[in-house]
Amino acid sequence: MLSIAALQAVVTAAPFDGEPTNGELDAIEWEIPLILAEVDLLDVEISLLDRPASELDDRRIRRARNRVLAARRDLTNRASTALAGGAA
């Protein structure tokens, strides 16, 4: 029976420790407002899975979507400002 073991050396020099880097943690912290807004929208959508939406539910969904859009806008504006080196 032939062995199927890898005959080449490992490609990565350092073993993966499973922990996020500081840059990844900074990116997550940068995106927290958007993540929280998306979680709120998901909560509203989940609450409406088993029943028809009322007028109040429609407003809740609309507000949650507007919060997501506002968070995306703010994140994009902050990113473009940071890349440009500050406000013009």
N, C-alpha and C positions, 0 to 999 in steps of 0.2 A: 504494500500500500504506500502511495506517495504522500509525503508531507505537504501541507498547504501553507506552511509558515512563510512569513515574509522573508525574502532573502536580502533585502536592502536595509540600510541603516535608517533609523528614525529621522524624519525630515526636520522636525523642530529641535533646536538645540536645547532649549529649556523646557522642562515639563510644565504643563498647564496646571496652575494651582486652583483654578475655579473661582477666584476672587476677581471682582471688577477692578479695573485700574482707576487711578485718580481722575483721569480724563473722562472715563465712562460715568463715574459718579457725578462729576460736574455737569455732564450732559443731562443726566437724569434729574438733577436738582434744577437745571435750567428749564426743563420741560414739565415740572411738577404741576403748575397751574393748568396746563392743557390736559395732562393725565387725569387730574381731579375732575375737570369739566366733562371729559369723556366718560368717566366712571358715573358721574351724576346722570348723564344722558342715558347710559346703559341701564341704570337703576329704574329710571322712568319707563324705558321701553320694556324692561322685564316685568314691571308691575302691571303692564297693559296686555301681557300675552294671553291671559285667560278671560278677558272681558272686553267688551267694546269700549272705545274711548268716548268719554263725555266731553262737553265743552271745556270743563275745567282741566281734564287730562290733555286736551289739545293745547291749551295754554301752557301747561307744564312742559310738554314736549317742545313747544316753540321756544320757551325761555331757556330750556336746557340746550337746544341747538344754537341759540344765539350766544350763550355762554361759551360753547365750544368754538364758534366762529370768532368771538372776541379774543379768546385765549390764543387761537392760531394767529390772529392778526398781531396781537401783542408780541408773541414769540417771534414772528417773522420780522417785525419792526425792530425788536431788540437785536436779533441776529444781524440784520443789515446795518444797524447802527454800530454794532461791535466790529463788523468787518470793515466798515468805512472809517473807523477810527474816531467816532464821535459824531455829534450832531453837526449839521452843516451851518 
